[in-house]
Amino acid sequence: MDIIRKPLEIGRNDPCFCHSGERFKHCCGSSSANRKPPHGVIIVNDFASPEECNAILAIAATRGSERLKLIDNENSTSQKIVRKYDDTRVTERVDMSEHQDILDTLVTRAITDSIIPNLGSTIDWFEQPQLLKYEQGGFYNTHADSENYEQDKEGFIRVIDRDISLLLYLDEDYEGGEIQFTNFDFKLKPKPGMLIYFPSDSRYLHTALPVTKGTRHAIVSWLSEHGVEKMRPPPEDAVQLLCPNVGIL
């Protein structure tokens, strides 16, 4: 049975969804230039060092890439995800091949050093990290990482086992390319080494705004929390974490 999540609709004067006791306009929906990130959006500046970022960018400059596909909901099943090209996303995945362990190690460090301590979550596995390249004109329209909107049900339906979304940015020699969280009118220009993570559901609809000049690189992955009912077996390339001493199963 599908679990339907209604779109997040909060008036400016309504109580904030984070239960802070403040009005939305003074809390997660603030229009202040000095506002804090919305509840649930965690930003860690300088998580990766300049040396780590530059080393990955140097590898990427020598590797090929291919355009990414999106999940084909009509043809995907409970056992298999089918993907297709879609005009709502124009970005490329860099082929890291024998260098994939560098991305895996960084994401594992993000989980053990930041996500588990901050969220108290136990992570079963994470999808194999991808190094994405957004060249001039690259973008990803507004979306949720785990849910799709279905018009006939007037709500969002979970389509993939993603509970936490993770991004790690590597460079800043580009224009445009901000990340924007639609429900909170929150826009951020990423910096090299910046780690961002947030829930993957439709409350955190987000957009990768078009890159207007240069090229933007970011590492992305999605985490599956322990105790959350799963729709499918883990992806074949999922990274299983077996470190009970740090709270990961």
N, C-alpha and C positions, 0 to 999 in steps of 0.2 A: 504493500500500500504506500502510495506517495505521501510524503510529508510536505505540506504546502506552507511556505513562508510568505506572508503578506508583505508587500513593499513597505519599507520603512517610511512612514509619513509623519513628520513632526512639525507642528507649527512653531514659529519663532518664539512664541510666548508659552509654549507647552513645557512641562517638566522634561528635563533632558533624559534621554533613554539610558544614560549611564547611572541613573539613580543618585546623582550628586546632590539633589535637592535644589539645584539652580535651574533657571529657565534655559531652554536650548540655546537661545541667542547669546547667552552669557557663558555658555559652557562649550559643548562639542560643536555647536553651530556658530561660534563667535566669529564676527567679521573683523576683529582687532588684528592689526598688523603683527602684534606680539603674542598672538594666541598660542596656546599649547596644541599639540596634535590631538585629534579626537581620541576619546577613550578607546583603547584596543589597538591603536596604531603606535607601535613602539619603534623609536628611532635611536640608533646607536651610532654616533659620529665616530669616525676613525677606527671602526672595528677592524678593518684590514689596513695594513700599513701601506705607505706609498710604494715600498719595495715589492710587496706582494701584488699590488694592483699592476704595477709596471711589468712585472714578470709575466703575468697572465696576458696582458695586452701585447707583449712582445711575441708570445706564442701565437696569439690570435692573428697577428699580422702575417704569419707564415702558413695559416691554415685556410682551407676552403670553407664555404658555408652554403646552406640551402634554406629556402623559404619554409617557414613553419606552417603547419596545418592546425585546424581546430577540430574539436570533437564533433563527429557527425551523429547527432542525437537520434536521428531516424533509423540509422543502421547499426548503432551500438547496442550491445546486449549486456546482460548481467555478468557474462563471462569474458567479453571482449570489447575493447574500445576501438572504434573505427574513426579515422580522422580524414579531413578534407581541407582543400584550400578554401579560404573565405576572404571576401573583400573587406571585412571589418578588421582584419589584422594584416599588417605588412611589416614583417620583421624576419630576420634570418638567424638560424642556429649555427654557431661556429662548430666545426668538427674538431673536438679536442682529442679523440681517440686515445693514444697512449698517455695523454696528459690528464685524463678524466679524474685520476686520483687527487689532483690538486684541488679541483672543485669539490669533490666529496669530502676532503679533509677540512676545507673552509666551512662548509655547511655543517659538518659534524661539530666543529668548534663553536659555531653560532648556537647550535642546539644545547650543547653542554655548558657553555659559558654564559649564555644570555637567556635563551628561551626557557629552559628548565628552571633556573633560579627566579626569573621574573614571573612566569606564568604558573609554575608548579605543575606543569603538564608532564605526562609520561608519553614518550613518542615510540610507537611501534616501528615505523619506517618512514623514509622520505623518498620522494621520487628522485631519480638520478638528476642531479643538477645540470642545468643547461647554461651555456654562455650565449647570450643573445646579442645581436648586433642590429641596431637601428640606424640605418643610413639616412641621408637626407630624404624626407618624405615618409619615413617609417613611422608607424603609429599602431596603437591597439585601441579600438573603440571601447566605450564603457561596458564593463562586464564584471561578473562575479566568477571567482575561480572554481567554485564547487556547485553552483546552482544556475539554472537557466529559467528565464521567464516563460511561462506558458499562458497564452492569452485566454484559452478556454477555461483555465482553472483560476485565472486572475491572481496568480501568485508564482513564486519561484519554487522550482523542484530540484532537489539534490540529484546530480547526475554523476558525480565522481567523488571518491573518498579522499577529499582534501579538507583538512581542518584549519591549518595555519599556512599562510602564504609568506614566502621569504624572498627578499630581493637584496642583492649586494652590488652596489654600483662601483664602477672602476675608474671612470674618467669624467672630465668636465669640459673638454675642448669641443663643445657643440652649442648650438642655440636651440631653444625649444626643448622638447623632450621631458617636460615636467610630468610628475605623477599627480593625479587629481582624484580625490575621493568625493564622488558626486553628492552623496547624502549630506556631507558636512561642508561643502564648498571650501574644501581644504586643498591647496595646491602647493607642491614642494619641488624645488629644483634640486635634484640629487647632487651630492658631492662625492669625490673619490673616497672609497673606503667606507661609505655609509651603508649600514645595515638597517633594513626596514622589515618588520613582520607584523601581521595582522590576521584576524579570522578570515577564512576563505569564503564565507557566505555572503548573501546579497546585501546585508547591511553595509558591507564595505565594498560596494560597487566602485570601481576605479578605472581610470583611463590613462593610457600612456599617450600624452599629447604629441603631435607630430614634431619630429626633428626638422628644423628649418635650415640648419647649416651644420656640417660636420657629421660625426658618427658617435653614437652613444653605445656603450657596452655595459651589460649587467648580467650577473649570475642570478638565476631563479630556481626555486624548488618549492615543493609543497609537502607538508608534513601530515601524517596520520596519527591522531592521538589514540592512546590506549583507552579502551572502554567505550568508544564510539562505535555504534553498529556499522558494519562494513557492507557495502553493496557488492563488492567483487573481491577476488583474491588480489594481493599486491601486484603491481605491474612487474613484468619480468625483469626490468632493470632497476627496480626499487632497491634502495640501500637499507638493509636490515641492521638495526643497532642492538648489540648484545652487551650492554655495559651496566648491569644492575647496580653497581657501586655508585653510579652517578644518576640513578633514577630512570634509566632507559631500559625498556624490556627488549 
